[in-house]
Amino acid sequence: MIDRARADGVSLVGPDGLLRQLTKAVLETALNAELDEHLGYAKGDAAEKFGTNERNGSSAKTVRTDVGEVRIDVPRDREGTFTPRIVPKYARRVEGFDDAVISLYAKGLTTGEIQAHLSDIYDAKVSRDLISKITDKVVEDLNSWQARPLDKIYPVVLIDAIHVKIRDGQVANRPIYVAVGITLAGERDVLGMWVGTGGEGAKGWMNHLSDLKNRGVEDILIVACDGLKGLPDAITALWPRAEVQLCVVHLVRASLRYASKKYWSAITKRLKLIYTAPNQEAAEAEFTDFCTEWEDTYPAMIRLWRSNWEQFIPFLAYPPELRKLVYTTNAIESLNSRFRQATRRRGHFPNEQAALKVLYLVIQNPLKNRSNITGKVVGWKQALNTLAMHYGDRLDAQH
């Protein structure tokens, strides 16, 4: 492939030259496969000797691609009936190859799996390093996305973390912190992702949430999170007026870890009476009954609720429209589910940037006919009116 590329005048200096070489090889392989289909037999088969339509050399053509101009040989047939689809006649622009590789990468395929895919489909011998160079084209976009300015105020921010394996001397589980905001227009947006150094902790969150403030976030009305110790203090240190709301679903799931599975249904029904209570007084009465029923059997479960009660009760003051928004961080957990699908097959990442690159591509490639993290919140206008009544002129700070 390299000798042929030199003969055609393709520069092999730097990543762009290598990408042009790859694009040339893939396009020519695909064109020859198209001609095989058109003729009904492959190059070299005996049918060429029996007077049927056959190959008749090739014509040189320069096309503009994602990686610049590439000179390719377009095969011909003797009867002139072959009409290429991948590089149509008279077309001077060919797009989409790099996008296809990047799309495969975003779907969770490793560089080795993409290498095998290109070999199977196009018979192109492509190095994993070359595929990495293609996917590295998104790094500039990733860096711009990480530094983009944000809105002054977000009514709701959901925060959570996912753990992935990253090699840094040795392979270790590292947290990747994720913050999702709901804008005043009711649009969900991933505000940031940051790789932590060790276990998920409040200090790590403090450092990374500071990035949101530095990028322009002056106020957050409600922050929904799990029950990580010290996290509420870290949030209010940055945004003193923010209300930190414990994710109710996190709390229920954590409760069930202490209970036998045969009691889960009964426990969740009783817990639902607590978090659907109309006010704090009613919830406390339901909680007292819950303690009477279960404390002797599962004291750790009751202790969990008592230790998180102060972070839970703000939820009880919200009207129904706001409760729906902060009841669960499931929106961000659905994103984490897609993150896990994209990272599960990789074993580990060679560095932090490689991990962030894959997760960024997941965010930027929403699935068709599927629930995605970005997009409009259903029933937002009603929720916004409730927020305006609940928080007054704080919503006007954006303007």
C-alpha positions in Angstrom: 0.0 0.0 0.0 2.8 2.4 0.9 4.8 1.9 -2.4 1.6 2.5 -4.4 0.8 5.6 -2.4 4.3 7.0 -3.1 3.9 6.3 -6.8 0.7 8.2 -6.9 2.2 11.2 -5.2 0.4 10.8 -1.9 2.4 12.4 1.0 3.1 10.0 3.8 4.4 12.7 6.1 2.3 13.4 9.2 -1.2 12.1 10.1 -2.9 13.8 7.2 -0.8 11.9 4.7 -1.5 8.6 6.4 -5.2 9.4 6.5 -5.2 10.1 2.8 -3.4 6.8 2.2 -6.1 5.0 4.2 -8.9 6.8 2.4 -7.4 6.0 -1.0 -7.1 2.3 -0.2 -10.6 2.1 1.2 -12.2 3.9 -1.7 -10.4 1.9 -4.3 -11.2 -1.4 -2.5 -14.9 -0.4 -2.4 -14.9 0.6 -6.1 -13.4 -2.7 -7.1 -16.0 -4.5 -5.0 -18.8 -2.6 -6.8 -17.3 -3.6 -10.2 -17.2 -7.2 -9.1 -20.9 -7.0 -8.2 -21.7 -5.3 -11.5 -19.8 -7.9 -13.6 -21.0 -10.9 -11.6 -17.6 -12.3 -10.9 -14.4 -11.2 -9.1 -11.2 -10.0 -10.7 -9.1 -12.9 -12.0 -12.1 -15.3 -12.3 -12.2 -17.4 -15.5 -15.4 -15.6 -16.7 -13.2 -12.8 -18.0 -11.9 -15.2 -20.7 -15.3 -16.1 -22.2 -16.3 -12.9 -24.0 -18.5 -11.4 -21.3 -18.2 -7.9 -20.2 -14.9 -7.5 -18.4 -12.6 -5.1 -16.7 -10.9 -2.5 -18.8 -8.3 -0.8 -16.7 -8.9 2.3 -14.7 -9.1 6.1 -14.9 -7.3 8.4 -12.5 -9.5 10.8 -10.6 -8.8 13.3 -7.8 -11.6 13.7 -5.2 -11.9 15.9 -2.2 -12.5 14.0 1.0 -12.6 14.6 4.8 -8.8 14.5 4.9 -8.1 16.6 1.8 -7.6 15.7 -1.9 -7.0 12.1 -2.8 -6.0 10.7 -6.2 -7.7 7.4 -6.8 -8.0 4.8 -9.7 -11.6 4.3 -10.7 -12.0 0.8 -12.5 -13.8 0.6 -15.8 -15.6 -2.1 -17.7 -15.2 -2.8 -21.4 -18.9 -2.0 -22.2 -18.9 1.2 -20.2 -22.0 0.2 -18.2 -20.4 0.4 -14.8 -21.7 3.4 -12.7 -19.9 3.6 -9.3 -22.1 4.5 -6.3 -19.4 5.3 -3.8 -17.7 7.8 -6.1 -20.4 8.7 -8.7 -19.4 9.9 -12.2 -18.5 13.7 -12.2 -18.6 13.8 -8.4 -15.5 15.6 -7.0 -16.4 15.3 -3.3 -16.5 12.1 -1.2 -17.6 12.5 2.4 -18.4 10.3 5.3 -15.6 7.8 5.7 -14.1 9.5 8.8 -17.6 10.0 10.2 -18.3 6.2 9.8 -15.1 5.4 11.7 -16.0 7.9 14.5 -19.5 6.6 14.6 -18.3 3.0 15.2 -16.0 4.3 17.9 -18.8 6.1 19.6 -20.9 2.9 19.6 -18.3 1.2 21.7 -16.2 -0.6 19.1 -12.5 -0.7 20.1 -9.8 0.3 17.6 -9.0 -3.4 17.1 -12.7 -4.1 16.3 -12.9 -1.2 13.8 -9.7 -2.5 12.3 -11.2 -6.0 11.8 -14.5 -4.4 10.5 -12.6 -2.4 7.8 -10.7 -5.5 6.9 -13.9 -7.6 6.5 -15.9 -5.0 4.6 -13.2 -3.2 2.5 -10.3 -5.7 2.7 -8.3 -2.7 3.9 -5.3 -3.4 6.1 -5.4 -0.5 8.5 -3.4 -0.1 11.7 -5.0 0.6 15.0 -2.8 3.7 15.4 -4.2 5.1 12.2 -7.8 4.6 13.4 -6.8 6.4 16.6 -5.6 9.3 14.5 -9.0 9.5 12.8 -10.9 9.5 16.2 -8.4 12.1 17.5 -10.0 14.6 15.1 -12.7 15.0 17.8 -10.3 16.1 20.4 -10.3 19.7 19.3 -14.1 19.7 19.5 -13.9 18.1 22.9 -11.6 20.7 24.2 -13.8 23.5 23.0 -16.9 21.8 24.5 -15.1 21.5 27.9 -14.3 25.2 27.9 -17.5 26.7 26.5 -19.3 29.4 28.4 -22.4 28.4 30.3 -25.7 30.1 31.3 -25.7 32.3 34.4 -28.5 30.2 36.1 -29.7 26.7 35.9 -33.0 25.8 37.6 -31.9 22.2 38.1 -28.5 20.4 37.9 -28.2 16.6 38.3 -24.8 15.2 39.2 -23.5 11.7 39.3 -20.3 9.7 38.6 -19.4 6.6 36.6 -16.2 4.6 37.1 -14.0 3.4 34.2 -10.7 1.6 34.0 -7.8 3.9 33.0 -4.1 3.1 32.8 -2.0 5.6 34.6 1.1 3.6 35.4 -1.2 0.8 36.3 -4.9 0.1 35.5 -7.2 1.5 38.1 -10.9 2.4 38.5 -11.3 6.1 38.1 -14.4 8.2 38.6 -15.7 10.4 35.8 -17.9 13.1 37.2 -20.9 14.2 35.1 -23.1 17.3 35.5 -26.3 17.7 33.6 -28.2 21.0 33.7 -31.8 22.0 32.7 -31.8 25.4 31.2 -34.5 28.1 31.6 -35.7 27.0 28.1 -36.3 23.5 29.5 -33.4 21.9 27.5 -31.2 19.2 29.2 -27.5 19.7 28.5 -24.4 18.0 29.7 -22.5 20.8 31.3 -19.2 19.0 32.0 -17.3 15.8 32.5 -14.2 15.5 34.6 -11.9 12.6 35.4 -11.2 12.1 39.1 -8.0 10.8 40.6 -9.4 8.1 42.9 -12.7 7.1 44.6 -15.7 9.4 44.1 -15.5 12.0 46.9 -16.9 15.4 47.9 -13.5 17.0 47.6 -13.3 15.8 43.9 -16.7 17.2 43.3 -15.8 20.5 44.8 -12.8 20.8 42.5 -14.7 20.0 39.3 -17.9 21.9 40.1 -15.7 25.0 40.5 -15.2 24.6 36.7 -18.9 25.3 36.2 -18.7 28.5 38.3 -15.6 29.6 36.4 -17.5 29.1 33.1 -20.3 31.5 34.2 -22.7 29.6 36.4 -23.7 32.1 39.0 -26.7 30.4 40.6 -28.4 27.0 40.7 -31.8 26.6 42.2 -31.8 22.8 42.9 -29.0 20.3 42.8 -30.1 16.6 42.7 -27.4 14.1 43.8 -26.8 10.9 45.7 -26.0 10.8 49.4 -22.3 11.2 49.2 -21.0 12.5 52.5 -19.8 16.1 52.4 -21.3 16.8 48.9 -24.0 19.2 50.1 -21.4 21.3 51.8 -19.2 21.4 48.7 -22.2 22.5 46.6 -23.4 25.3 49.0 -19.8 26.6 49.3 -20.0 27.4 45.6 -23.7 28.4 45.3 -24.9 29.3 48.8 -28.5 29.6 47.9 -28.7 26.2 46.1 -31.0 23.6 47.6 -29.3 20.2 47.6 -31.9 17.5 47.1 -31.0 13.9 47.7 -32.1 11.6 44.8 -35.0 9.7 46.2 -34.4 6.7 44.0 -30.8 6.5 45.2 -32.1 6.4 48.8 -34.7 3.7 48.1 -32.1 1.5 46.3 -29.6 2.0 49.1 -32.3 0.9 51.6 -33.0 -2.3 49.7 -29.3 -3.4 50.0 -30.0 -4.0 53.7 -33.1 -6.1 53.2 -33.9 -9.5 52.0 -35.3 -9.6 48.5 -38.5 -11.2 49.6 -39.4 -8.0 51.6 -38.5 -5.5 48.8 -42.1 -5.1 47.6 -43.4 -4.4 51.1 -40.6 -2.0 51.9 -40.9 0.0 48.7 -44.6 0.4 49.2 -44.1 1.8 52.7 -41.3 4.1 51.5 -43.5 5.4 48.7 -45.9 6.6 51.4 -43.1 8.7 52.9 -41.8 10.4 49.7 -45.3 11.0 48.3 -46.5 12.6 51.5 -48.1 16.0 51.0 -45.8 17.7 53.5 -43.0 17.1 56.0 -45.3 16.5 59.0 -47.2 13.7 57.1 -43.9 12.2 55.9 -42.5 12.1 59.5 -45.6 10.3 60.7 -45.2 7.7 57.9 -41.5 7.4 58.7 -42.4 6.7 62.4 -44.7 3.9 61.3 -42.0 2.6 59.0 -39.5 2.5 61.8 -41.9 0.7 64.1 -42.4 -2.0 61.5 -38.8 -2.5 60.3 -36.2 -1.1 62.7 -35.9 -4.4 64.7 -35.3 -6.4 61.6 -33.2 -3.9 59.6 -31.7 -1.3 61.9 -29.1 -0.2 59.3 -31.8 0.6 56.8 -33.5 2.9 59.3 -30.2 4.5 60.2 -29.6 5.3 56.5 -32.9 7.2 56.4 -32.2 9.1 59.6 -28.7 10.1 58.6 -30.0 11.4 55.2 -33.3 12.9 56.5 -32.1 16.6 56.3 -31.1 16.1 52.6 -34.4 14.4 51.9 -36.9 16.7 53.4 -36.5 19.7 51.0 -38.2 17.4 48.4 -41.4 17.5 50.6 -41.7 21.2 50.2 -41.8 21.1 46.4 -45.1 21.2 44.5 -45.8 18.1 42.3 -44.3 19.8 39.2 -40.9 20.2 40.9 -41.0 16.8 42.5 -41.1 15.2 39.1 -37.9 17.1 38.1 -35.8 16.1 41.1 -37.3 12.9 42.3 -34.6 10.9 40.5 -31.3 11.4 38.7 -32.5 8.7 36.2 -32.0 11.1 33.3 -28.3 11.2 34.1 -28.3 7.5 34.9 -29.6 6.7 31.5 -26.6 8.6 30.1 -24.4 6.6 32.4 -26.0 3.4 31.0 -24.9 4.4 27.5 -21.5 5.3 28.8 -21.2 1.8 30.2 -22.2 0.3 26.9 -19.5 2.3 25.1 -16.8 1.5 27.7 -17.6 -2.1 28.6 -15.9 -3.8 25.6 -12.7 -1.8 25.9 -11.3 -3.3 29.1 -9.4 -0.1 29.9 -8.4 3.2 28.4 -4.7 4.1 27.8 -5.2 7.6 29.3 -7.8 10.1 30.5 -8.3 11.8 27.1 -9.1 8.5 25.4 -11.9 7.9 28.0 -13.3 11.4 27.7 -13.2 11.2 23.9 -15.5 8.1 23.8 -17.9 9.6 26.3 -18.0 12.9 24.5 -18.9 11.0 21.3 -21.7 9.2 23.1 -23.2 12.6 24.1 -22.8 14.0 20.6 -24.5 11.0 18.9 -28.0 10.7 20.2 -29.9 7.5 19.4 -32.9 7.6 17.0 -36.2 6.8 18.6 -34.6 6.4 22.0 -34.6 8.4 25.2 -31.5 10.6 25.2 -30.0 12.9 27.9 -30.1 16.0 25.8 -33.4 17.4 24.6 -36.6 19.1 25.9 -38.1 18.4 29.3 -41.7 17.3 28.9 -44.2 19.7 30.6 -41.5 22.3 31.1 -43.7 25.4 30.9 -45.8 24.2 33.9 -42.6 23.4 35.8 -41.1 26.8 34.9 -44.2 28.6 36.2 -43.9 26.7 39.5 -40.2 27.5 39.7 -41.0 31.2 39.2 -43.5 31.1 42.1 -41.2 29.2 44.3 -37.9 31.1 43.7 -39.1 34.6 42.7 -36.7 36.9 41.0 -33.7 34.5 41.0 -34.8 33.3 37.6 -34.4 36.9 36.2 -30.6 36.8 36.8 -30.1 35.2 33.3 -31.2 38.4 31.6 
